[in-house]
């Protein structure tokens, strides 16, 4: 520590004092070693077995094979390794031996395997778990987890087991090294790809600058790098694999290059501190769960995007502003489920909105579904408890299961004239005050309007054939017991099938059932008379 006083008032006892702490960075308890390994496989002749655990930082030149990496993996305190002027060659001992992964009986498994060095390649499990900083060789051409075959075992002990290939998996370059903090790529590197699982579960990796030569980032490349806060993607990158940045909870900023054509599956899943991102105009597709559970607050999707897959923005509770392009034709299931949007403009070219697309968007208050939409999926607005206004297109023919379930602020709804079926729990737990069922509706499903506050008026259209159990029921005592359905009007002449509990706890002896003129006997002899005491012809 060094103390400084104001030079103009040096002798004054009241002179301000500044304190500066001076720290020498990068100092090691052991000297930095520079060793030339020649021939390959001779590192163990340069460092005695008794001293290898004392080495904390080291630069190697010359040629390195599997025998050298076996020795290095035994250097349990090695923190800083510089291979910038070294060359990895084939030969020497296998540096890694695995045990079988998976069961011996039915199911998938990976048999035992060994890893040997490959020319100019860094592949799975090459380094000691103590390593914190690595500088890769200048002539490196391959950097990825080593792929191994996964087998599926079928059969039994009596008839014999049968093993067949069933895909592949990659070993991790750093084998889930929780200590690696920084990887340096020398200038002039021609490496084209950061391969799959390269930095998988490197929990303390906080800094990396990729070389400009990189064109591809493989699947799971930076998956679960919890302390990675920022990364610059080179402009030459054309492809980023699925889950490449999955679970990077401290990632706050990232640039996407202009050559990227799609956002891969679960690419930024659970990146909770990633609040903003710019999607390049070159992107035409956003895969499933691409930004799910991330911290996005707004997103502008460019006009070239033609497809957004299921759950792409699911669980983005801070996402309040979404701009969708006119090039979209459908909104897939759970795409915006659990987001923080209060309103959204759905493009006119959309023809389909799939199941749970806006599930539990608790801030959503108003939405208009364009006239070109022909179908909506089940639970599309389920749990949107602040939804007050919704406009449905005339061409839909079905209100699906749970479509507006628990939309407790929805007090009115206009059901399109072409609807023929209202499925179970479609409006369960809403607050609809008055309801007109169109003439083409034939079936009202089980609990379709269950637990709505009893309505002032219900009008059933002329085509109704069935009202299933609890369709208009309510929980006993859930509301004031003195509040019941007031007027129920039937436009159909032949009594529709009705269950004894279709209006359970919603009807009393003051509730009036109005029926077409000349149909009293038909209704009196039907199950409707078991529900309503006052039946009146219009």
N, C-alpha and C positions, 0 to 999 in steps of 0.2 A: 504494500500500500504506500502511496506517496501523497503527502499533504501539500496543498498550495494555498497561499494567502493572497489577497488583493494587493498587487505591487504598489499601488498608490497609498495604501493605508497599512503598510507592512508592520509598523510599530504599534498600531492601534490594537487594543485588546478586543475591540468589537469587529475587527476586520473579518469579512466572510471567508470561510474555509471550504475548499472543494477537495474531495477525496476521489482519487482515480485508482481503480484496482487494475494492476498490470499482470496479465497471465500469459505464460508462454505456452502456446498451443502445440499439440502434436509431439510433445517430448515423451519418449518411451523409457522404461526402466532398463531396457537392454539396448545396446547399440544396433543400428540398422545394418543388416547384412546384405552384401551384394555377392552372389555366388554364381559362377559359371559352371553349369552342369554339362560335362563332356567326358565320356559318351553318355547318351541317354541311359537312365537307370542307375546313375552313380551318385545321386544326392546323398545316399546313406553313407558314402565314403567321405563326404565333406563335413558332415555334422555327426558327432558321436551320439550313440543312443542315450547316453547319460545327459547330454546337453540339449537334445531336441525339444524337451519340454520347457527349456528356459527361453527359447526364441519367441519373441512377440511380433517382430516385423522383419520382412525379408524380401529382397528383390532377387529374382533368378533370371539368368540368361542361359543360352544354349538350348539343348533339346531335352524334353521331358516325356517319359513314357509311363506306363502303368505302375512300374516299380517305384518311381519317384512319387507318384500320388499316394501310393500305399504308405510310404514313409511320411509324407506331409500330413496324412490323416491322423497320424500318431503324434503330431505336434500340437498338443492339447491347449497350448497358450498362444498359438499363432493368431494374431489379430489383423495384421496388415500384410497383404501378399501382392507384390507387383510382378506381373508376368508380361509386361508390355514388350520386352525384348526377348522373350522366350518363345520356343516353338514346340507345340504338342505334337508328338509323333506316335505311330502305332508301335505295339510291342510291349514287352515286359509283362509283369504279373497282372492278373485281373485285380482292379482296385476296389471292387465292390462285389459282395456275394449276398444274395437275398435268400431268405427262407420262403416257403410257400405262403402265398397270401390267399386266404379263404379256406373253406372246409375241404375235407377229404372225401366227403360224400356228395349228395346231389347239390346242385347250385353252381355258381360261377367261382372261379379261382384263378390265380396266377401261379404257375409252377416256379420252382427255384430257378434263378438265373444269375449270371455273372456279367459284369461290365468291364470292358477293356477300352483303352484309349483309342481314339480315332484321330486321324491327321487334322490338325487345325480346328479341333472341335472341343467345346465344353458341353458335356452332357451330364446325366444324373449322378448325384452323390459323389462328386470328386473332391470336395474340400472338407477340412476339419470343422466341427460344429462351433469352434471358438472364433472363427473368422468374422471380422467386422468390416474390413475394407478390402476390395479386390480390384486390381487393375488388370484387364484382360489383355491377351497378346494382340499385337498389331495385325498379325496375319490370320486372325480368327475368322472362320467362315461358317461355323455352325455353333449355335448357342440355344440349347433346348433340353427339355426333359427327355430321357431316353425312352422310346416307345417299346412296350412289351405286350405280348399277346395274352388276351384274357380267354380262358376256356370255360365251356359249360359242360358239367358232368351230369349225365343221365344214366338210368339203369339201376342195378342193385347188385348186391354181393353174389346172389345166386346165379343170375343170368349174365353178370359181368357189367362193368362200368364202360360207358362210351363217352369219350372226350371229343368235343368239337370246338373249333375256334368261335369265339363270340365277341368280337370287337378287340379293342386295344386300350391301354392306359399308358400314361407317361410317368416315369419317375421324376422326382423334383431335382432341379439343378443343385439347389442348396439343401435338399432334404429337410424342409421346414426349419431352416436355420433361424432361430429367434434372435441371433446376435448380429447378423449381417446388416449393416447400416448404409453402406455406400458401395456402388459398383461404378468404376471409371472405365470409359471407352477411349482409347488413344485416338488422336487425330490421324486421318488417313485410312481409317478402318473401312473395309469394303463389305462388312457383314450386312446381309440383306434381311435377316429375320431374327426377331426375338421369339424363340419357339415356345411351344406350349409348356406350361408349368415352370417356366424359367425362374420366376421369383415367388412361386406359390408358397403362401404362409410364411413369408419373410416378415415377421411381425414388426421388426424394428427398422426396416428399410425406410429411410426418410428422404433420401435424395438420389436422383438418377437423371442423367442427361444422355438421352439416346443419340447415337451417331446419325448423321444426315443420310447415310446410306440405307437405313432401315426402310423396307417396303411393306413388311408384314409383322404384326404382333399376334402371336398364337393364342389359342384358348387357355384360359386360366393363367396367363403370363404373370399378372400381378395380383391374382386372387388372394384376398385376405392379408394384404399389406396394410395393416391397420394404421401405421404411422406415416404413410406416404401422404404428404399434403399437397404436392403439386408435381406435375410432370408435363414436359413439353414433347408433343408428338411431332416428329419430323414431317415436313411437307410431302415427302415422297411416299408416305405410308398409304397404301391402297386398301388394306384389309386389317381389321382388328377382330380377333376371334371371340367367341362366346365367353362370358364371365371373366374377361381379361382384367377388369377392375372391380370385380364382385367383392363387396364387403369392405371397401376402403373407406372406413368411416370418417377419417380425417381429411380426405381429399376435398379441397376447396375450389380448385380450378384446374381445368384441362382444356387444351385446344384440340379440335378435331380438324384434320387436314382436308383440303378441298378435293382430294382424289378419292375420298371415302364414298362408297356407294350404298352402304347399309349399316345400320346400328345393330350389332349382333345381340343374340339372346342373353338376357341378364347382364349386359355389359357393365352397367353402373348400379346394379341391384344393391340396395342397402348402403349407398354412399350418402350418408345422412347429412354431411356438411357441404355437399355439392348443390349450391343454390341456383346457379345459372350456368347455362351452356348454350353455345351457338351451334345449331345443326347446319352443316354445309349444304349449299344448293345442289351439290352432286348426289346427295342421299335420296334414294327412291323407296327405301323400305326401313321400317323400325320393327325389329323382331320382338317376340314376347318377353315381357318382364324387363325390357331394356333399361328402364329408369325406375322400376318398382322400388318402393320404400326409400327413395332418395329424398334429398332435401330441396329439390327444385321448388322455386316460388313462381316462376313463369316460364313459358316455353312457346316459341314461335316455330311452327312446323312449316318448312318451305313448300312451295307449290309443286315441286317434282316428286314429293312423297305420295305414292299411290297406295301404300298398304301399311297399316299399323296393326301389329299382331296383338294377341290377347294379353291383357295385364300389363301393357307397356308402361303405364304410369300408375298402376295400382298402388295404393298406400302412400302416395305422395301428399301427406296431409297439409303441407305448406303451399301446395300448388294451387294458386288462386286465379291464374290467368293463362288461358290456352287459346292459341290461334290455330285453327285447322284449315288445311288447304282445300280448294275446290276439286282437287284430283282424287280425293278419297271416295270410295264407293260403299264402304261398310265400316262400322265400328264394332270391333270384336268383343268377346266377353271379358268382363272385368277390366277393360282398357282404362277407364278413369275411376274405378271403384276406390272409395276411400280418399279421394282427393279433396282439396279445400275449396273447390270452385263454388261460386254463388250463382253464376250464370255462364252459359256457353252458347256460342253461335254454331249450330250444326249446318254444314254446307248443304246446299240444295241437291247436290248430286248423290247424296247418301240414299241408298235403297234398303239397307238392312242395319238394324242395331241389335246386336246379340245379347245373350243373357248377362245380367248383372253388370252391364256396361257402366252404370253410374251407381252401383251398389254402395250404400252408406256414404253418399256425398252429403254430409250433414249440414253443409252451408248452402246447398243448392236451393234456390227459392223459386226460380222461374225457368221454364224450358219450353221451346217450341220444336216439335219434331217435324221436319220438312214433309211436304205433300208427296214426294216421291218414295218415301219409306213404305215398303209393303209389309214388313213384319218387324215385330219387336220381341226380344227374348225374355225368358222368365227372370224374375227378380230384378228387372232392369233398373228400377228406382227404389228397391227395397231399402228401408232404413233411412231414406232421405227425409228426416223428421221436420225439416224447415221448408219443404217444397209446398208452395201455396198455389202455384198456377202452372198448368201444363196443357199444351195443345196437341191433340193427337190427329194424325192424318186420316183422311176418309177411306183410304184403300186398305187399311188393316182389317182383318176379318176375325182376329182373336185377341183378347186381353189375356196374356199368359199367366201362368201360376206365379203368385207372389209379386206381380209387376209393380204394385204400389203398396206392398205390405209395410205397415208401420210408418207410413207417411202421415204422421199425426196432425200436421198442419194443413193437409189438403181437405178443404171444406166444400169444394165443388168440382165436378168433372162432367165433361160433355163426351159421351161415348159415341164414336162415329157410327153412322147409319149402316155401314156394311159389316159390322161385327156380328158374328153368329154364335160366339161362345165366350163366356167370361169364366175363366178357369179358377180352380180352388185358390183361396187366400189372395186373390188378385188385389182386393182393396181392404185386406185385413188390417184393422187398427187405424183406419183413417178417421176423418171427422166430417164426412159428407153429410150435408144438411138436407139436400133434396136430390132425388135421383129419377131420371127418366131412362128406361131400358128400351132401346130401339126395337122396331118390329121384327128385324131379322134375327135377333138373339133367340136361340132355341134352348140353350143350357146355361144355368148359373151354377157354378161348381161349389163344392163343399167349402164352407167358411169364406166364401168370396167377399162378403161385406161384414164378416164377423167382427164384433167389438167396435163398430162405428157407434158414435153417439146416436141413439135412435132418431131417425129422420122425420122431418115434418111431412114429407110427401114421398111416396114411391109410386111410379107408374110403370107397369109391366106391359111391354109391347105385345102385339097380336100374335107373334110367332112363337111365344114361349111354350116349351114342352116339359121342362124339368127344372125344379129348384131343389138342389141337394141339401143334405143335412147341415145345419148351423150356418146356412148361407147368409142369413140376416140375424143370427143369434148374438147375444152379448153375455159377458160374464156376470153372474149374479152379484149384485151389489157394487159392480165396478163403477156405475154411474148412479145418480139419484134414482131410487126405485120408482119414483113417481113419474119419471120421464119414459114414455113409450112411443112407439110408432103411432102417428095420429091418423093419417089417411093412406090407405093402400088401394090402388086402382089397377084392375086387370082389364086389358083390352082384348084378351083372347076369349073365345066363346066356349071352347072345350077345355075344361079345367086341366091345367098342367099338373104333372106329377109333383107332389110336394111331400117332404118328409115331416114327421111329427115335430122334429126339433129345428126345422128350417128357420123359425122365428123365435127360438127359445129365449125366454126372459126379455122379449122385446114387445110383447103384445099383452094388453089387458082387456077387460070387458068394455072399455070405452073406445078401443081401436076399431075403426070402420073399414070394411072391405067393400069397395065399389066394383060392380061387375056389369057386363053388357046387359041390356034389356032382353028379357026372355030367357035368361040362363040361370035363374034362381034355383030351380030344382036340381040342375046338374051340379052346381056348387054346393048346395045343401047336402047332397048325397055323396060328396067327395071329401077327401081329407082336409080340404080348406076349412070346412065347417068345424073340424076338431080344433082348429087354431083360432079362428075368428068367430066371436059370438054375434057380432053385428055385421050382417051381409045385406047390402043394399044395391038394387038395380039402378043404373044410371038413367 
